[in-house]
Amino acid sequence: MPKLKTKSAAKKRFSFTGTGKLKRKHAYHSHILTKKTNKRKRNLAYFDIVDKANVAAVKDMLNK
């Protein structure tokens, strides 16, 4: 059976933490930033953990 390819889009958007959790970036932090508060922009800049409802789907895309 051939090797499974990783989905390129998922490879670019997700990574694993040291403990094996999936890390993702927040949306809404790329443009139209003038109307957003500094607090909101600051919180969007940090990484977040993928919700447990989506972990299986993301791992499937990454072939893990």
Biotite code that builds the C-alpha atoms (Angstrom):
import biotite.structure as struc

atoms = struc.array([
    struc.Atom([0.000, 0.000, 0.000], chain_id="A", res_id=1, res_name="MET", atom_name="CA", element="C"),
    struc.Atom([1.424, 3.446, -0.884], chain_id="A", res_id=2, res_name="PRO", atom_name="CA", element="C"),
    struc.Atom([2.254, 6.066, 1.682], chain_id="A", res_id=3, res_name="LYS", atom_name="CA", element="C"),
    struc.Atom([-0.510, 8.554, 2.504], chain_id="A", res_id=4, res_name="LEU", atom_name="CA", element="C"),
    struc.Atom([0.177, 12.148, 1.620], chain_id="A", res_id=5, res_name="LYS", atom_name="CA", element="C"),
    struc.Atom([-0.264, 14.882, 4.197], chain_id="A", res_id=6, res_name="THR", atom_name="CA", element="C"),
    struc.Atom([-2.746, 17.615, 3.263], chain_id="A", res_id=7, res_name="LYS", atom_name="CA", element="C"),
    struc.Atom([-0.586, 20.622, 2.404], chain_id="A", res_id=8, res_name="SER", atom_name="CA", element="C"),
    struc.Atom([-3.117, 23.115, 3.765], chain_id="A", res_id=9, res_name="ALA", atom_name="CA", element="C"),
    struc.Atom([-3.195, 21.383, 7.153], chain_id="A", res_id=10, res_name="ALA", atom_name="CA", element="C"),
    struc.Atom([0.590, 21.078, 7.220], chain_id="A", res_id=11, res_name="LYS", atom_name="CA", element="C"),
    struc.Atom([0.865, 24.868, 6.893], chain_id="A", res_id=12, res_name="LYS", atom_name="CA", element="C"),
    struc.Atom([-1.797, 25.689, 9.492], chain_id="A", res_id=13, res_name="ARG", atom_name="CA", element="C"),
    struc.Atom([-1.315, 23.230, 12.355], chain_id="A", res_id=14, res_name="PHE", atom_name="CA", element="C"),
    struc.Atom([1.606, 22.043, 14.449], chain_id="A", res_id=15, res_name="SER", atom_name="CA", element="C"),
    struc.Atom([2.070, 19.932, 17.556], chain_id="A", res_id=16, res_name="PHE", atom_name="CA", element="C"),
    struc.Atom([3.045, 21.181, 20.982], chain_id="A", res_id=17, res_name="THR", atom_name="CA", element="C"),
    struc.Atom([5.649, 19.392, 23.058], chain_id="A", res_id=18, res_name="GLY", atom_name="CA", element="C"),
    struc.Atom([2.921, 17.457, 24.868], chain_id="A", res_id=19, res_name="THR", atom_name="CA", element="C"),
    struc.Atom([1.257, 16.320, 21.629], chain_id="A", res_id=20, res_name="GLY", atom_name="CA", element="C"),
    struc.Atom([-1.636, 18.766, 21.480], chain_id="A", res_id=21, res_name="LYS", atom_name="CA", element="C"),
    struc.Atom([-2.485, 20.492, 18.201], chain_id="A", res_id=22, res_name="LEU", atom_name="CA", element="C"),
    struc.Atom([-1.689, 24.180, 17.937], chain_id="A", res_id=23, res_name="LYS", atom_name="CA", element="C"),
    struc.Atom([-3.497, 26.638, 15.641], chain_id="A", res_id=24, res_name="ARG", atom_name="CA", element="C"),
    struc.Atom([-3.549, 30.350, 14.894], chain_id="A", res_id=25, res_name="LYS", atom_name="CA", element="C"),
    struc.Atom([-6.559, 32.603, 15.357], chain_id="A", res_id=26, res_name="HIS", atom_name="CA", element="C"),
    struc.Atom([-8.534, 33.935, 12.406], chain_id="A", res_id=27, res_name="ALA", atom_name="CA", element="C"),
    struc.Atom([-9.346, 37.630, 11.817], chain_id="A", res_id=28, res_name="TYR", atom_name="CA", element="C"),
    struc.Atom([-5.809, 38.896, 12.397], chain_id="A", res_id=29, res_name="HIS", atom_name="CA", element="C"),
    struc.Atom([-4.681, 39.605, 8.836], chain_id="A", res_id=30, res_name="SER", atom_name="CA", element="C"),
    struc.Atom([-6.491, 42.740, 7.647], chain_id="A", res_id=31, res_name="HIS", atom_name="CA", element="C"),
    struc.Atom([-9.061, 45.394, 8.636], chain_id="A", res_id=32, res_name="ILE", atom_name="CA", element="C"),
    struc.Atom([-7.207, 45.838, 11.907], chain_id="A", res_id=33, res_name="LEU", atom_name="CA", element="C"),
    struc.Atom([-7.925, 49.541, 12.449], chain_id="A", res_id=34, res_name="THR", atom_name="CA", element="C"),
    struc.Atom([-11.406, 48.974, 13.844], chain_id="A", res_id=35, res_name="LYS", atom_name="CA", element="C"),
    struc.Atom([-10.283, 46.227, 16.214], chain_id="A", res_id=36, res_name="LYS", atom_name="CA", element="C"),
    struc.Atom([-9.170, 47.075, 19.735], chain_id="A", res_id=37, res_name="THR", atom_name="CA", element="C"),
    struc.Atom([-5.590, 46.548, 20.843], chain_id="A", res_id=38, res_name="ASN", atom_name="CA", element="C"),
    struc.Atom([-6.730, 43.928, 23.356], chain_id="A", res_id=39, res_name="LYS", atom_name="CA", element="C"),
    struc.Atom([-8.559, 41.982, 20.667], chain_id="A", res_id=40, res_name="ARG", atom_name="CA", element="C"),
    struc.Atom([-5.604, 42.110, 18.265], chain_id="A", res_id=41, res_name="LYS", atom_name="CA", element="C"),
    struc.Atom([-3.196, 41.084, 21.021], chain_id="A", res_id=42, res_name="ARG", atom_name="CA", element="C"),
    struc.Atom([-5.317, 38.064, 21.947], chain_id="A", res_id=43, res_name="ASN", atom_name="CA", element="C"),
    struc.Atom([-5.644, 37.047, 18.287], chain_id="A", res_id=44, res_name="LEU", atom_name="CA", element="C"),
    struc.Atom([-1.857, 37.048, 17.956], chain_id="A", res_id=45, res_name="ALA", atom_name="CA", element="C"),
    struc.Atom([-1.371, 34.151, 20.378], chain_id="A", res_id=46, res_name="TYR", atom_name="CA", element="C"),
    struc.Atom([-1.661, 30.480, 19.454], chain_id="A", res_id=47, res_name="PHE", atom_name="CA", element="C"),
    struc.Atom([-4.587, 28.384, 20.607], chain_id="A", res_id=48, res_name="ASP", atom_name="CA", element="C"),
    struc.Atom([-5.217, 24.664, 21.043], chain_id="A", res_id=49, res_name="ILE", atom_name="CA", element="C"),
    struc.Atom([-7.486, 22.876, 18.555], chain_id="A", res_id=50, res_name="VAL", atom_name="CA", element="C"),
    struc.Atom([-10.861, 22.003, 20.078], chain_id="A", res_id=51, res_name="ASP", atom_name="CA", element="C"),
    struc.Atom([-11.344, 18.340, 20.984], chain_id="A", res_id=52, res_name="LYS", atom_name="CA", element="C"),
    struc.Atom([-14.253, 18.057, 18.503], chain_id="A", res_id=53, res_name="ALA", atom_name="CA", element="C"),
    struc.Atom([-11.838, 18.791, 15.634], chain_id="A", res_id=54, res_name="ASN", atom_name="CA", element="C"),
    struc.Atom([-8.697, 16.981, 16.791], chain_id="A", res_id=55, res_name="VAL", atom_name="CA", element="C"),
    struc.Atom([-9.523, 13.708, 15.017], chain_id="A", res_id=56, res_name="ALA", atom_name="CA", element="C"),
    struc.Atom([-10.209, 15.454, 11.694], chain_id="A", res_id=57, res_name="ALA", atom_name="CA", element="C"),
    struc.Atom([-7.003, 17.495, 11.849], chain_id="A", res_id=58, res_name="VAL", atom_name="CA", element="C"),
    struc.Atom([-4.903, 14.458, 12.798], chain_id="A", res_id=59, res_name="LYS", atom_name="CA", element="C"),
    struc.Atom([-6.470, 12.580, 9.879], chain_id="A", res_id=60, res_name="ASP", atom_name="CA", element="C"),
    struc.Atom([-5.375, 15.387, 7.525], chain_id="A", res_id=61, res_name="MET", atom_name="CA", element="C"),
    struc.Atom([-1.867, 15.192, 8.980], chain_id="A", res_id=62, res_name="LEU", atom_name="CA", element="C"),
    struc.Atom([-1.858, 11.354, 8.860], chain_id="A", res_id=63, res_name="ASN", atom_name="CA", element="C"),
    struc.Atom([-1.027, 11.027, 12.561], chain_id="A", res_id=64, res_name="LYS", atom_name="CA", element="C"),
])
